[in-house]
Amino acid sequence: MDTSDPTPETETKVEDWEDLKELFGRAADQYECDNANEALPLLRGVIHECHRFLLLYEDTSVLFAEPSRFRSKSPELISFNKPPKKCCSTCKESPTAFHAILGTALFLFGNLIAQDPSRALPDEPSTAVTYWLAALDVFETGENLPSRTSGRGCVAPEDWRMAIVCGRTLLCVADEALTLASDPAAPPPLPEPRWPSPAASPFAAIAMRRPPTSRRISLATAVPHELLLFAMDQFTRGIFHMPHPVHDDAVAANSQARPFSRAKELFTIAHEVLALAERLPAPAERRRWAAWADSVLNQMDMEGDTARDEWRGPVMRVRGRCWLVVGTAGVEDIEAGAEEQGWDAVLDSEDAEDAREGLARAVEFFERAVGSAKGKFGTEEMEMDEELKAEEELCIFLAEALLTLANLTKEEDKREGLYKRAQLLSGDAFEGMEVDE
């Protein structure tokens, strides 16, 4: 029986893995602090190190897999009287931990390139979607690792962080596809670059490790609604396995854990899905995804996040926007029906009732947001000019909801009351709004 210590090669692997995690943590911290100049070279370093590991290991989970210290050199006798032992140990790291780091680094790098393409070095792609598509390839590869799919080895915890970032990456690709589709004059997306050898390009190394049977997402064929469906699956899985809030003392005790806020994760998901839903061309799709975003925010409400001042205002404001999208999604069809059948008949329809219900909820949430404490993603207070801008934007949303609700209200007294409230909020801007007489 071999009871020797792990080999130097194994120790080197563990050290390399710990160094990579430390480097990624620093890069993520700088990104969260909106310090692009510091985050970019750190993320570049993460991708470089991951590229090296991709060339060395077909299954990169060997970097942090626990060695078998007590493996017999001779075949072990099989006893037919005892049932085989089942592995019941829990993995120290998820088998997809490496791919979560590389995929997230590519996702964040792509976001920075999207803000300013000139940040890319001469030998780096200057289009953000290239990094996002590569991140999706990495996540797909991680999901299909032999150490994950074989059913052997330790019990692996679900990598909820990778699922969340994968969903957010899908949203970025969907947004890019939507931008291309909404501009008929836009040139078609460029074909996939022809990368040099895997040794010379991390993108070629990623493609080399990609499962051969996987269906790769392409910007040329991407459909935003379908990508949202894929993203919803990832978000649902990630949210299910995401840890629930714990007391501050417990968080402080676990000093090695990466900073984590369930409320922030949920708010970010809902906010990004809503931003895409507002741009979708089909009313039914806008309604569906705005309602889904609201369901995520409602989960924050049920978990008590909106009882805290830092979240009450932002959550109520975004929930109001969700219901504004739901309420206005069918307005064009209602107006078209009114031209054919008359307003009295259309305003008594089920579609008009659903629209009024959505708009009434939007008004309710916007009014609850007025005067609430405001925070930026629940982490720091807004500056005074940002607060004034947010308050002005909130008044515009509320006025729009009131005006649209008034246009769909049959009772004259109630309708006039809604018009007056909208006028008080919007002032001179009310003259430019569409009022149905």
C-alpha positions in Angstrom: 0.0 0.0 0.0 1.4 3.4 -1.0 1.3 5.8 1.9 3.9 8.2 0.5 3.2 12.0 0.4 1.8 13.6 -2.7 4.4 14.0 -5.4 6.0 17.4 -6.1 4.1 17.5 -9.3 0.8 17.3 -7.4 1.9 20.0 -5.0 2.8 22.2 -7.9 -0.7 21.7 -9.4 -2.4 22.7 -6.2 -0.1 25.8 -5.8 -0.9 26.8 -9.4 -4.6 26.4 -8.8 -4.5 28.5 -5.6 -2.5 31.2 -7.4 -5.1 31.3 -10.2 -7.9 31.7 -7.7 -6.1 34.5 -6.0 -5.4 36.3 -9.3 -9.1 35.9 -10.4 -10.3 37.2 -7.0 -8.2 40.3 -7.4 -9.5 40.8 -11.0 -13.1 40.4 -9.9 -12.7 42.8 -7.1 -11.3 45.5 -9.4 -14.1 44.9 -11.9 -16.7 45.3 -9.1 -15.1 48.6 -8.1 -15.5 49.8 -11.8 -11.7 50.1 -12.0 -11.3 49.0 -15.6 -7.6 50.0 -15.9 -6.7 47.6 -13.0 -9.2 44.9 -13.9 -8.2 44.5 -17.5 -4.6 43.4 -17.1 -5.6 41.1 -14.2 -8.3 39.4 -16.3 -5.8 39.2 -19.1 -3.5 37.4 -16.7 -6.2 35.0 -15.7 -7.0 34.1 -19.3 -3.3 33.6 -20.0 -2.9 31.2 -17.1 -6.0 29.3 -18.0 -4.7 29.0 -21.6 -1.6 27.3 -20.2 -3.7 24.8 -18.2 -5.9 24.0 -21.2 -2.8 23.0 -23.1 -1.5 20.9 -20.3 -4.6 19.0 -19.1 -7.5 17.5 -21.0 -9.5 17.6 -17.8 -8.4 20.6 -15.8 -10.1 19.4 -12.7 -6.9 17.4 -12.0 -5.5 20.8 -10.8 -7.5 20.6 -7.6 -8.6 16.9 -7.4 -7.6 15.3 -4.2 -4.9 12.6 -4.8 -5.6 9.0 -3.8 -3.1 8.6 -1.0 -3.9 5.0 -0.1 -4.2 3.3 -3.4 -2.9 -0.3 -3.5 -0.3 -1.1 -6.2 -1.7 -4.7 -6.5 -5.2 -5.6 -7.5 -7.7 -5.6 -4.6 -9.5 -8.9 -3.8 -13.2 -8.7 -4.5 -15.6 -10.0 -1.9 -18.9 -11.2 -3.1 -20.3 -11.2 0.4 -20.1 -7.4 0.9 -21.8 -4.8 -1.1 -19.4 -2.4 -3.0 -18.5 0.7 -1.1 -20.1 3.9 -2.4 -18.2 7.2 -2.4 -19.8 9.5 0.0 -17.2 12.2 0.3 -17.9 15.7 -0.9 -15.5 17.4 -3.4 -13.4 20.2 -2.0 -13.9 22.0 -5.3 -16.6 21.6 -8.0 -15.2 19.8 -11.1 -16.3 22.9 -13.1 -14.4 25.4 -10.8 -11.7 26.0 -13.4 -14.2 26.5 -16.2 -16.2 28.9 -14.0 -13.1 31.0 -13.5 -12.1 31.1 -17.2 -15.7 31.6 -18.5 -16.3 34.4 -16.0 -13.0 36.1 -16.9 -14.0 36.0 -20.6 -17.5 37.4 -19.7 -16.0 40.3 -17.7 -13.3 40.9 -20.3 -16.0 41.1 -23.0 -18.0 43.6 -21.0 -15.0 45.9 -20.7 -14.4 45.6 -24.4 -18.0 46.4 -25.1 -17.6 49.6 -23.2 -14.5 50.6 -25.1 -13.2 48.4 -28.0 -9.9 50.3 -28.0 -8.9 48.5 -24.8 -8.1 45.4 -26.8 -4.5 44.8 -27.6 -3.5 44.5 -31.3 -3.5 40.7 -31.2 -6.8 40.5 -29.2 -10.4 40.6 -30.7 -12.0 44.0 -30.4 -15.6 42.7 -30.5 -17.1 41.8 -27.2 -19.3 39.0 -28.6 -16.1 37.0 -29.4 -15.3 36.8 -25.7 -19.0 36.0 -24.8 -19.2 33.2 -27.3 -15.9 31.8 -26.0 -17.2 32.0 -22.5 -20.3 29.9 -23.5 -18.0 27.3 -25.1 -16.0 27.1 -21.8 -19.2 26.7 -19.7 -20.4 23.9 -22.1 -17.1 22.2 -21.8 -17.2 22.3 -18.1 -20.7 20.8 -18.0 -19.4 17.8 -20.1 -16.2 17.0 -18.2 -15.6 13.3 -17.7 -15.2 13.9 -14.0 -18.7 15.5 -13.9 -20.6 13.1 -16.2 -19.0 9.7 -15.2 -20.7 9.5 -11.8 -17.5 8.4 -10.2 -15.4 10.1 -7.6 -16.6 12.5 -4.9 -20.0 14.2 -4.7 -19.7 17.6 -6.4 -21.7 20.6 -5.3 -23.7 22.4 -7.9 -21.6 25.3 -9.3 -24.3 28.0 -9.0 -22.0 30.8 -9.8 -21.2 29.3 -13.2 -24.9 28.9 -13.9 -25.6 32.6 -13.1 -22.7 33.9 -15.2 -23.6 31.6 -18.1 -27.2 33.0 -18.0 -25.8 36.6 -18.0 -23.5 35.8 -20.9 -26.5 34.5 -22.9 -28.3 37.8 -22.2 -25.3 39.7 -23.7 -25.4 37.6 -26.8 -29.1 38.0 -27.1 -28.7 41.8 -26.7 -26.1 41.8 -29.5 -28.4 39.7 -31.7 -31.3 42.1 -31.0 -29.2 45.1 -31.9 -28.3 43.5 -35.3 -31.9 42.5 -36.0 -33.3 46.0 -35.2 -31.0 47.8 -37.6 -31.7 46.7 -41.2 -28.7 48.7 -42.4 -26.3 46.9 -40.1 -23.8 44.7 -41.8 -24.1 40.9 -41.2 -22.0 39.6 -38.3 -18.5 38.7 -39.2 -17.7 35.0 -39.6 -15.8 33.3 -36.8 -12.1 34.2 -36.9 -9.7 31.6 -38.0 -7.5 31.2 -34.9 -3.9 30.1 -35.0 -2.8 26.9 -33.3 -4.1 26.2 -29.8 -0.6 26.9 -28.4 -0.8 30.5 -29.9 -4.4 31.4 -29.1 -6.6 30.8 -26.0 -9.6 30.9 -28.3 -8.2 28.0 -30.4 -7.4 26.1 -27.2 -11.0 26.6 -26.0 -12.3 25.3 -29.3 -10.0 22.3 -29.1 -11.5 21.3 -25.7 -15.1 21.9 -26.8 -17.2 18.8 -26.8 -17.6 17.6 -30.4 -21.3 16.9 -30.0 -22.2 20.3 -28.6 -24.4 22.8 -30.5 -22.5 26.0 -30.6 -24.3 29.3 -30.4 -23.7 31.7 -33.3 -24.5 35.3 -33.5 -25.7 34.9 -37.1 -28.4 32.4 -36.1 -29.1 33.6 -32.5 -32.8 34.3 -31.7 -33.1 36.5 -28.6 -36.2 34.8 -27.3 -34.6 31.3 -27.5 -31.4 32.6 -25.8 -33.6 34.0 -23.0 -35.1 30.6 -22.6 -31.7 29.1 -22.2 -30.7 31.8 -19.8 -33.8 31.2 -17.7 -32.8 27.6 -17.3 -29.4 28.6 -16.1 -30.8 31.3 -13.8 -33.3 29.0 -12.3 -30.7 26.4 -11.5 -28.3 29.0 -10.1 -30.9 30.6 -7.9 -32.1 27.3 -6.6 -28.5 26.3 -5.4 -27.5 29.8 -4.4 -26.9 30.1 -0.7 -29.5 32.0 1.3 -28.5 35.0 3.5 -26.7 34.3 6.7 -25.8 36.5 9.7 -23.0 38.9 9.3 -21.0 37.1 12.1 -21.1 33.9 10.0 -19.9 35.7 6.9 -17.0 37.3 8.8 -16.0 34.0 10.2 -15.6 32.6 6.7 -12.9 35.0 5.6 -11.9 32.8 2.7 -15.2 33.0 1.0 -15.7 35.4 -2.0 -17.9 38.3 -1.2 -21.5 37.3 -1.9 -24.9 39.0 -1.7 -27.9 36.9 -2.7 -29.9 40.1 -3.0 -27.4 41.7 -5.3 -27.3 38.5 -7.5 -31.1 38.4 -7.8 -31.4 42.2 -8.5 -28.8 42.0 -11.2 -30.5 39.1 -12.9 -33.9 40.8 -12.9 -32.5 44.1 -14.0 -30.6 42.6 -16.9 -33.5 40.5 -18.1 -35.9 43.5 -17.9 -33.4 45.7 -19.9 -33.6 43.1 -22.7 -37.3 42.5 -22.4 -38.0 46.2 -22.9 -36.3 46.0 -26.4 -38.0 42.8 -27.7 -40.1 43.5 -30.8 -43.0 41.1 -30.0 -45.5 42.3 -27.4 -46.0 38.8 -26.1 -42.3 38.3 -25.5 -41.9 41.7 -23.8 -44.8 40.8 -21.5 -43.5 37.3 -20.7 -39.9 38.3 -19.8 -40.9 41.4 -17.9 -43.2 39.2 -15.8 -40.3 36.8 -15.3 -38.0 39.6 -14.1 -40.7 40.7 -11.7 -41.0 37.2 -10.3 -37.3 37.3 -9.4 -37.8 40.7 -7.7 -40.8 39.3 -5.9 -38.5 36.6 -4.5 -36.4 39.4 -3.0 -39.5 40.7 -1.4 -40.5 37.4 0.1 -36.9 36.9 1.5 -37.2 40.2 3.3 -34.7 42.2 1.2 -37.2 45.1 0.6 -37.5 45.6 4.4 -34.0 47.1 4.2 -33.7 50.7 3.1 -30.9 50.1 0.7 -33.1 47.7 -1.4 -36.6 49.0 -1.0 -36.3 51.9 -3.5 -34.4 50.1 -6.2 -36.6 47.0 -6.1 -39.9 49.0 -6.1 -38.6 51.1 -9.0 -37.6 48.2 -11.2 -40.8 46.2 -10.4 -42.7 49.3 -11.5 -40.8 49.2 -14.8 -41.7 45.5 -15.2 -45.4 46.1 -14.8 -45.2 49.1 -17.1 -43.8 46.8 -19.8 -46.6 44.2 -19.1 -49.3 46.9 -19.1 -48.2 48.6 -22.3 -47.3 45.5 -24.3 -50.7 45.2 -25.9 -51.6 48.8 -26.2 -50.9 49.0 -29.9 -53.3 46.1 -30.6 -55.9 47.7 -28.4 -55.7 51.0 -30.3 -55.9 49.1 -33.6 -59.0 47.3 -32.4 -60.5 50.6 -31.3 -60.2 52.0 -34.8 -62.3 49.0 -36.1 -64.8 48.4 -33.3 -64.8 51.7 -31.3 -63.3 52.5 -27.9 -66.4 51.4 -25.9 -66.2 47.8 -27.2 -62.4 47.6 -26.9 -62.2 49.0 -23.3 -64.6 46.3 -22.2 -62.3 43.5 -23.6 -60.2 41.2 -21.6 -57.0 42.5 -23.1 -57.9 46.0 -22.0 -58.6 44.8 -18.5 -55.3 43.0 -18.3 -53.5 46.1 -19.5 -55.2 48.2 -16.9 -54.3 45.7 -14.2 -50.6 45.8 -15.2 -50.6 49.6 -15.4 -52.3 49.9 -12.0 -49.6 47.7 -10.5 -46.9 49.8 -12.2 -48.4 52.9 -10.6 -48.5 51.2 -7.2 -44.8 50.2 -7.3 -43.7 53.6 -8.6 -45.5 55.4 -5.9 -44.0 53.1 -3.3 -40.6 53.9 -4.7 -41.1 57.7 -4.4 -39.3 58.9 -1.3 -37.8 55.5 -0.5 -34.2 55.2 0.4 -32.1 54.8 -2.7 -29.0 52.7 -3.2 -26.8 51.6 -6.0 -27.1 47.8 -6.2 -27.4 47.9 -2.4 -23.7 48.6 -1.9 -23.2 52.4 -1.7 -25.3 55.6 -1.6 -25.8 57.5 -4.7 -24.3 60.9 -5.2 -26.8 63.9 -5.1 -26.9 64.4 -8.9 -27.5 60.7 -9.4 -30.4 60.8 -6.9 -31.9 63.7 -8.7 -31.6 62.0 -12.0 -33.2 58.8 -10.6 -36.0 60.8 -9.1 -36.7 62.5 -12.4 -36.6 59.2 -14.3 -39.0 57.7 -11.7 -41.5 60.6 -12.2 -41.3 60.1 -16.0 -42.1 56.4 -15.6 -45.0 57.1 -13.2 -46.4 59.8 -15.5 -46.3 57.4 -18.5 -48.1 54.7 -16.5 -50.8 57.2 -15.3 -51.3 58.6 -18.8 -51.5 55.1 -20.5 -53.9 54.0 -17.8 -56.0 57.1 -18.3 -56.2 56.4 -22.0 -57.6 52.9 -21.2 -60.0 54.0 -18.6 -63.7 54.2 -19.6 -65.1 56.2 -16.6 -64.7 59.9 -17.4 -64.1 61.2 -13.8 -61.5 58.6 -13.1 -59.8 59.2 -16.5 -59.6 63.0 -15.9 -58.2 62.4 -12.4 -55.4 60.2 -13.9 -54.7 62.9 -16.5 -54.3 65.5 -13.9 -51.9 63.4 -11.8 -49.8 62.7 -14.9 -49.7 66.4 -15.7 -48.6 67.3 -12.2 -45.7 64.9 -12.5 -44.5 65.7 -16.0 -45.2 69.4 -16.2 -44.5 70.9 -19.7 -43.5 67.4 -21.0 -47.2 66.5 -20.7 -47.9 68.5 -23.9 -45.8 66.0 -25.9 -47.5 62.9 -24.5 -50.2 61.1 -26.4 -53.6 61.8 -24.8 -56.7 60.1 -26.2 -59.7 62.3 -26.2 
